[in-house]
Amino acid sequence: MKIALAQINPIIGDFTHNTEKIMAAAEKAIGLSCDLIVFSELIISGYPPRDLLEKKDFVEANLIHLQTLIKSSLQLGCTF
């Protein structure tokens, strides 16, 4: 089993940037025939979000980008 460890240096609150970096890392891992890719915790929202977690819009944006990642990953042939 080939495992890719992805360190993408996310930007706190920049969901689009982080999502694009996640997908680029996933595509690279797939290209290298990796079976599993591991990202750091809170990678979509950036770490640490602190008080931003209290904002409804922040949480909703995180969930929207999570769904985007799921759909894009499935198109790449990934499974969860």
Long-range contacts (C-beta under 8 A, 24 or more apart in sequence): 1-35, 1-36, 2-32, 2-33, 2-34, 2-35, 2-36, 3-34, 3-35, 3-36, 3-37, 3-38, 4-28, 4-29, 4-32, 4-34, 4-36, 4-37, 4-38, 5-37, 5-38, 6-37, 6-38, 6-39, 7-40, 8-39, 8-43, 10-40, 10-42, 10-43, 10-44, 10-45, 10-46, 10-47, 11-46, 12-45, 12-46, 12-47, 12-48, 12-49, 12-52, 13-45, 13-46, 13-49, 13-52, 13-58, 14-46, 15-44, 15-45, 15-61, 15-62, 15-64, 15-65, 16-65, 18-43, 18-44, 18-45, 18-46, 18-65, 19-44, 19-65, 19-68, 19-69, 22-69, 23-69, 23-72, 23-73, 26-72, 26-73, 26-76, 26-78, 27-76, 30-76, 30-77, 30-78, 44-69
